[in-house]
Amino acid sequence: SGQDACFVGTPTTILPTTPNVATALAANANVGFFGAADAHGLDAARLALSSPNTDGCNQGFLRSDAFLAIIMFSDADDNTTATVSGLVSYLDQIRPPVTSATGNSIRSFSVSAMVVEDLAKPACQALGPFSEVGSKYIDAANRTGGTIASICDADFSAGLINVGTKILEATTAVRLDRVPDV
């Protein structure tokens, strides 16, 4: 990526204590057109969460006690050889799933996609001739229990609320260590 997979913005990590969270997120998401013309979101996510970045520019971001929520914003599909299976496998390595009392695998991460879902929509056509359906990002969201929302909408608030709600559900769920007696 054009930023070497280092987080940008001030602050680079938005916390519940960050003043004006919505303003900070909007500023951090507006990074411009750095790097290659092709989207590299899957590679960027993996690089951002790998050494040397986790020991350098992104130090302190990946915390063992925190849910990892990745939100992909793109008006194009990932145009690299990276695969969704490869990213999910990597995320499973750095955030191993736990097994619930019922035997289900529970991940401590999700990938959500704010992407072009349908090029036939007039709002998506307005993005220009180089827009593409974010198929890989949609696949990643589906595989990890993330949320999918349209980047074509003039107002992203409904999509971001859905993403936030899904993250809140994942982080506040009570996990039982055994099946309850009934």
MARFI-224534 format. One record per residue: residue in three letters; z, y negated, x negated of N, C-alpha, C, O in turn. Coordinates in steps of 0.02 Angstrom, whole numbers, padded with zeros to 5 digits, always signed. Layout:
ALAZYXZYXZYXZYX...
END
This chain:
SER+00000+00059-00042+00000+00000+00000+00000-00062-00044+00016-00058-00103GLY-00018-00118-00016-00021-00180-00054+00046-00205-00077+00050-00246-00123GLN+00100-00181-00046+00167-00201-00065+00202-00146-00105+00263-00149-00114ASP+00165-00096-00128+00193-00039-00165+00248-00004-00127+00294+00024-00157ALA+00244-00004-00060+00292+00029-00016+00362+00000-00022+00411+00034-00008CYS+00367-00063-00045+00431-00098-00046+00436-00138+00018+00389-00170+00041PHE+00496-00136+00048+00507-00174+00109+00501-00248+00094+00520-00272+00041VAL+00474-00285+00142+00465-00357+00134+00506-00393+00187+00529-00364+00236GLY+00514-00458+00176+00551-00499+00224+00621-00513+00200+00646-00483+00153THR+00653-00559+00235+00721-00577+00220+00759-00581+00286+00746-00625+00326PRO+00805-00535+00296+00825-00481+00253+00776-00422+00258+00741-00416+00308THR+00773-00380+00207+00727-00324+00209+00752-00269+00256+00712-00232+00283THR+00817-00265+00266+00846-00217+00312+00882-00255+00367+00926-00296+00354ILE+00862-00242+00429+00892-00277+00486+00949-00234+00513+00939-00176+00530LEU+01008-00264+00516+01069-00229+00537+01093-00260+00603+01070-00313+00622PRO+01140-00227+00637+01168-00256+00698+01200-00325+00686+01204-00366+00732THR+01221-00337+00624+01253-00401+00608+01204-00455+00588+01224-00512+00576THR+01139-00438+00584+01088-00487+00566+01083-00540+00620+01073-00523+00679PRO+01089-00604+00602+01080-00656+00653+01007-00657+00678+00961-00645+00640ASN+00998-00669+00742+00931-00675+00772+00887-00614+00755+00835-00621+00724VAL+00910-00556+00775+00876-00493+00759+00802-00495+00779+00759-00474+00739ALA+00786-00519+00838+00717-00520+00862+00674-00564+00817+00617-00546+00801THR+00700-00621+00797+00663-00666+00752+00653-00635+00684+00599-00640+00654ALA+00705-00602+00658+00700-00569+00593+00648-00513+00595+00608-00506+00548LEU+00648-00472+00649+00600-00418+00655+00529-00446+00659+00484-00421+00627ALA+00519-00498+00699+00453-00528+00706+00428-00554+00639+00369-00545+00622ALA+00471-00587+00601+00451-00613+00536+00435-00557+00487+00386-00562+00450ASN+00475-00505+00487+00463-00449+00441+00401-00409+00460+00368-00381+00416ALA+00385-00405+00523+00326-00367+00545+00261-00405+00532+00208-00375+00530ASN+00265-00470+00522+00206-00511+00511+00192-00515+00436+00205-00566+00404VAL+00165-00461+00408+00155-00458+00335+00085-00476+00314+00071-00482+00254GLY+00040-00486+00361-00028-00505+00343-00071-00445+00326-00056-00388+00347PHE-00122-00457+00288-00171-00405+00271-00170-00390+00197-00217-00406+00161PHE-00116-00359+00174-00109-00341+00104-00144-00275+00091-00150-00233+00135GLY-00166-00266+00030-00189-00200+00008-00256-00180+00035-00299-00223+00049ALA-00266-00116+00041-00330-00087+00060-00347-00103+00132-00304-00116+00173ALA-00412-00103+00146-00435-00116+00214-00418-00058+00261-00413-00067+00321ASP-00410+00002+00233-00392+00060+00273-00316+00064+00281-00279+00046+00235ALA-00294+00087+00339-00223+00095+00352-00194+00153+00312-00225+00207+00308HIS-00136+00143+00282-00103+00194+00241-00031+00205+00263+00013+00214+00221GLY-00018+00204+00328+00050+00207+00353+00089+00270+00335+00148+00265+00318LEU+00057+00328+00337+00092+00390+00321+00113+00391+00248+00170+00408+00232ASP+00067+00372+00203+00083+00368+00132+00137+00316+00119+00183+00327+00080ALA+00131+00258+00152+00179+00204+00141+00250+00226+00162+00298+00210+00127ALA+00255+00262+00217+00321+00285+00239+00352+00332+00188+00410+00327+00170ARG+00311+00379+00164+00337+00427+00115+00356+00393+00049+00408+00406+00021LEU+00313+00348+00025+00327+00312-00037+00389+00268-00031+00429+00263-00077ALA+00396+00235+00027+00454+00190+00037+00520+00228+00034+00571+00200+00016LEU+00517+00292+00054+00578+00333+00058+00584+00382-00001+00622+00430+00002SER+00546+00369-00054+00546+00411-00114+00566+00371-00175+00562+00310-00176SER+00587+00407-00227+00599+00376-00291+00531+00358-00321+00485+00398-00313PRO+00522+00303-00354+00573+00257-00379+00594+00202-00329+00639+00164-00343ASN+00561+00198-00270+00577+00144-00224+00648+00148-00196+00680+00097-00185THR+00673+00209-00183+00741+00215-00156+00794+00197-00208+00852+00184-00191ASP+00774+00196-00271+00819+00176-00325+00805+00104-00348+00841+00077-00390GLY+00752+00074-00320+00732+00007-00341+00729-00041-00282+00780-00061-00254CYS+00667-00058-00264+00656-00111-00213+00685-00094-00144+00700-00140-00106ASN+00693-00031-00128+00720-00011-00062+00789+00020-00068+00811+00056-00023GLN+00822+00007-00123+00888+00036-00135+00937+00017-00079+00939-00041-00058GLY+00974+00066-00056+01024+00054-00004+00998+00063+00067+01038+00066+00114PHE+00932+00068+00075+00905+00074+00142+00918+00143+00171+00941+00149+00228LEU+00903+00195+00133+00910+00263+00157+00983+00285+00149+01005+00299+00094ARG+01019+00287+00205+01090+00304+00204+01101+00371+00238+01072+00385+00290SER+01143+00413+00207+01154+00481+00233+01186+00481+00302+01178+00530+00339ASP+01222+00429+00319+01258+00427+00383+01220+00391+00438+01247+00379+00492ALA+01157+00373+00425+01119+00333+00473+01058+00370+00500+01026+00408+00463PHE+01042+00360+00562+00981+00385+00592+00923+00347+00561+00927+00286+00553LEU+00869+00381+00544+00810+00350+00514+00757+00340+00568+00730+00389+00594ALA+00742+00278+00584+00691+00262+00634+00634+00227+00598+00642+00172+00571ILE+00576+00259+00599+00516+00230+00570+00472+00206+00628+00459+00244+00674ILE+00450+00143+00625+00406+00116+00676+00341+00095+00642+00341+00050+00600MET+00287+00128+00661+00221+00113+00633+00186+00062+00678+00176+00074+00737PHE+00168+00005+00649+00129-00046+00684+00060-00045+00653+00053-00057+00593SER+00007-00031+00692-00059-00031+00663-00112-00036+00717-00105-00010+00772ASP-00167-00071+00700-00224-00075+00745-00278-00026+00723-00335-00029+00747ALA-00260+00019+00676-00308+00070+00652-00270+00135+00639-00209+00134+00631ASP-00306+00189+00637-00274+00253+00621-00263+00257+00546-00295+00221+00508ASP-00217+00300+00525-00207+00313+00454-00271+00343+00426-00294+00395+00449ASN-00300+00310+00376-00364+00331+00348-00356+00361+00278-00398+00350+00235THR-00303+00398+00268-00292+00431+00204-00295+00506+00215-00303+00530+00271THR-00288+00543+00161-00286+00616+00166-00216+00640+00185-00206+00700+00195ALA-00168+00594+00191-00101+00613+00211-00103+00644+00281-00143+00625+00323THR-00059+00693+00291-00057+00727+00356+00010+00713+00390+00060+00699+00358VAL+00008+00718+00455+00070+00711+00494+00117+00768+00476+00177+00757+00468SER+00091+00828+00469+00133+00885+00449+00167+00873+00383+00226+00889+00375GLY+00131+00843+00335+00160+00828+00270+00216+00778+00275+00268+00786+00243LEU+00206+00725+00315+00259+00674+00323+00319+00704+00358+00376+00692+00337VAL+00309+00742+00412+00365+00771+00448+00403+00820+00404+00464+00821+00405SER+00368+00859+00364+00401+00906+00317+00443+00867+00267+00499+00887+00251TYR+00415+00813+00241+00452+00772+00193+00515+00742+00225+00569+00744+00196LEU+00507+00715+00285+00565+00687+00320+00617+00740+00335+00677+00726+00333ASP+00595+00801+00351+00642+00856+00362+00680+00873+00298+00737+00896+00300GLN+00648+00862+00240+00682+00875+00176+00736+00822+00161+00791+00839+00140ILE+00719+00759+00173+00768+00707+00157+00818+00695+00213+00871+00666+00201ARG+00803+00719+00273+00847+00715+00331+00846+00783+00365+00816+00790+00418PRO+00878+00834+00335+00874+00901+00363+00899+00903+00436+00950+00873+00452PRO+00862+00938+00479+00883+00945+00548+00947+00987+00552+00962+01026+00508VAL+00985+00976+00606+01044+01017+00619+01027+01061+00679+00984+01044+00720THR+01062+01116+00684+01051+01162+00740+01107+01153+00790+01166+01155+00772SER+01089+01142+00852+01138+01132+00905+01170+01199+00924+01147+01252+00903ALA+01221+01195+00965+01255+01255+00989+01209+01300+01029+01220+01360+01034THR+01157+01271+01058+01109+01310+01097+01051+01335+01055+01005+01367+01081GLY+01052+01320+00990+01000+01343+00945+00941+01295+00936+00894+01310+00899ASN+00944+01238+00969+00891+01189+00961+00898+01151+00896+00954+01139+00872SER+00842+01133+00866+00841+01094+00805+00842+01020+00824+00802+00997+00864ILE+00888+00982+00794+00896+00911+00809+00883+00872+00745+00916+00882+00694ARG+00834+00827+00749+00817+00786+00691+00858+00722+00691+00876+00696+00744SER+00872+00697+00631+00908+00633+00624+00859+00578+00605+00877+00531+00570PHE+00797+00585+00628+00746+00534+00617+00695+00538+00673+00690+00588+00709SER+00658+00484+00680+00601+00483+00726+00549+00435+00698+00565+00389+00660VAL+00487+00447+00718+00432+00401+00702+00406+00377+00769+00389+00417+00813SER+00403+00311+00778+00374+00282+00838+00309+00246+00818+00300+00226+00761ALA+00265+00238+00867+00199+00210+00853+00185+00151+00900+00183+00160+00961MET+00174+00093+00872+00150+00034+00909+00077+00028+00886+00062-00003+00835VAL+00031+00057+00925-00038+00066+00902-00088+00055+00959-00069+00043+01016VAL-00151+00059+00941-00205+00060+00990-00205+00129+01021-00212+00179+00985GLU-00196+00132+01087-00197+00197+01121-00263+00211+01156-00283+00269+01163ASP-00298+00158+01176-00359+00167+01216-00407+00110+01200-00395+00053+01221LEU-00460+00124+01164-00509+00072+01146-00547+00045+01206-00579-00008+01200ALA-00544+00079+01263-00580+00055+01322-00543-00003+01356-00573-00039+01396LYS-00478-00012+01340-00441-00067+01370-00466-00133+01342-00474-00140+01282PRO-00479-00182+01386-00503-00248+01362-00457-00280+01310-00480-00311+01263ALA-00391-00272+01319-00344-00301+01271-00352-00269+01202-00342-00303+01151CYS-00370-00205+01200-00380-00171+01135-00447-00191+01105-00453-00198+01044GLN-00497-00200+01147-00562-00222+01123-00558-00292+01091-00595-00308+01045ALA-00512-00332+01117-00503-00400+01090-00477-00401+01019-00482-00452+00985LEU-00449-00344+00996-00425-00341+00927-00482-00341+00876-00471-00355+00817GLY-00542-00326+00898-00600-00328+00854-00632-00261+00843-00606-00209+00864PRO-00690-00263+00810-00731-00202+00803-00702-00150+00755-00726-00093+00754PHE-00653-00167+00716-00626-00120+00667-00563-00084+00692-00534-00044+00656SER-00544-00097+00754-00485-00063+00782-00501+00010+00796-00558+00028+00812GLU-00450+00052+00789-00457+00123+00800-00395+00148+00837-00342+00119+00832VAL-00403+00202+00875-00346+00234+00906-00302+00262+00850-00327+00293+00803GLY-00237+00250+00855-00190+00272+00804-00170+00345+00812-00111+00360+00823SER-00218+00391+00808-00207+00462+00823-00153+00494+00780-00110+00530+00807LYS-00154+00482+00715-00103+00513+00672-00034+00485+00688+00015+00523+00688TYR-00029+00421+00701+00036+00391+00717+00062+00417+00784+00122+00429+00792ILE+00017+00425+00833+00036+00452+00898+00061+00524+00889+00110+00544+00919ASP+00025+00562+00848+00046+00631+00834+00115+00633+00802+00157+00674+00821ALA+00127+00588+00754+00193+00586+00721+00248+00569+00771+00301+00599+00769ALA+00234+00522+00816+00284+00505+00867+00297+00564+00913+00355+00578+00929ASN+00245+00598+00933+00254+00656+00977+00293+00712+00943+00335+00744+00975ARG+00280+00723+00879+00314+00778+00843+00387+00764+00828+00426+00810+00818THR+00406+00700+00825+00474+00683+00804+00516+00653+00859+00572+00630+00847GLY+00491+00652+00920+00529+00625+00976+00530+00549+00977+00575+00519+01006GLY+00480+00518+00946+00476+00446+00945+00443+00420+01009+00430+00457+01055THR+00430+00355+01009+00400+00321+01066+00331+00296+01047+00318+00279+00990ILE+00287+00293+01096+00219+00267+01086+00211+00206+01131+00226+00209+01191ALA+00188+00151+01102+00176+00090+01141+00113+00057+01115+00091+00069+01059SER+00084+00015+01156+00020-00017+01139+00031-00080+01097+00073-00123+01113ILE-00008-00085+01044-00008-00145+01003-00057-00197+01033-00059-00254+01011CYS-00094-00175+01083-00143-00219+01114-00111-00270+01161-00141-00323+01175ASP-00053-00255+01186-00019-00299+01233-00002-00366+01200+00018-00368+01142ALA-00010-00419+01237+00006-00485+01211+00081-00492+01199+00103-00530+01155ASP+00120-00455+01236+00193-00456+01230+00217-00386+01213+00210-00340+01253PHE+00245-00377+01153+00268-00312+01130+00338-00294+01156+00363-00239+01142SER+00370-00338+01193+00440-00329+01209+00454-00264+01247+00503-00230+01232ALA+00412-00246+01295+00424-00184+01333+00420-00123+01287+00462-00078+01291GLY+00371-00122+01243+00365-00067+01195+00423-00063+01148+00449-00009+01134LEU+00446-00121+01123+00503-00122+01077+00568-00102+01113+00611-00070+01083ILE+00574-00121+01175+00633-00100+01214+00634-00024+01220+00686+00008+01214ASN+00575+00006+01234+00571+00079+01238+00589+00112+01172+00624+00163+01170VAL+00565+00084+01117+00581+00110+01051+00657+00105+01039+00689+00154+01019GLY+00685+00047+01053+00756+00036+01044+00799+00082+01087+00850+00108+01065THR+00777+00093+01149+00813+00137+01194+00813+00208+01168+00865+00243+01169LYS+00756+00231+01143+00751+00299+01116+00796+00307+01055+00829+00359+01047ILE+00798+00257+01012+00841+00259+00952+00914+00260+00973+00954+00298+00946LEU+00931+00218+01021+01000+00216+01047+01021+00283+01076+01076+00307+01063GLU+00976+00314+01114+00991+00381+01141+01004+00431+01086+01050+00472+01090ALA+00962+00429+01034+00969+00477+00979+01033+00466+00939+01063+00514+00914THR+01053+00404+00932+01111+00390+00890+01177+00392+00927+01230+00393+00895THR+01176+00393+00992+01239+00394+01030+01250+00460+01066+01301+00467+01101ALA+01204+00506+01060+01212+00571+01093+01273+00608+01063+01285+00606+01003VAL+01310+00640+01106+01367+00680+01084+01342+00751+01073+01318+00784+01118ARG+01349+00774+01011+01327+00842+00993+01386+00889+00995+01434+00880+00958LEU+01382+00939+01036+01435+00989+01042+01425+01043+00990+01368+01062+00975ASP+01479+01067+00962+01474+01119+00911+01472+01190+00940+01464+01239+00903ARG+01478+01194+01006+01472+01259+01039+01452+01247+01112+01458+01191+01138VAL+01429+01299+01143+01412+01295+01214+01477+01292+01253+01522+01332+01243PRO+01483+01243+01299+01545+01235+01337+01558+01296+01382+01512+01328+01408ASP+01622+01311+01391+01643+01363+01438+01637+01334+01509+01660+01278+01522VAL+01606+01371+01553+01600+01348+01623+01628+01397+01672+01626+01385+01732
END
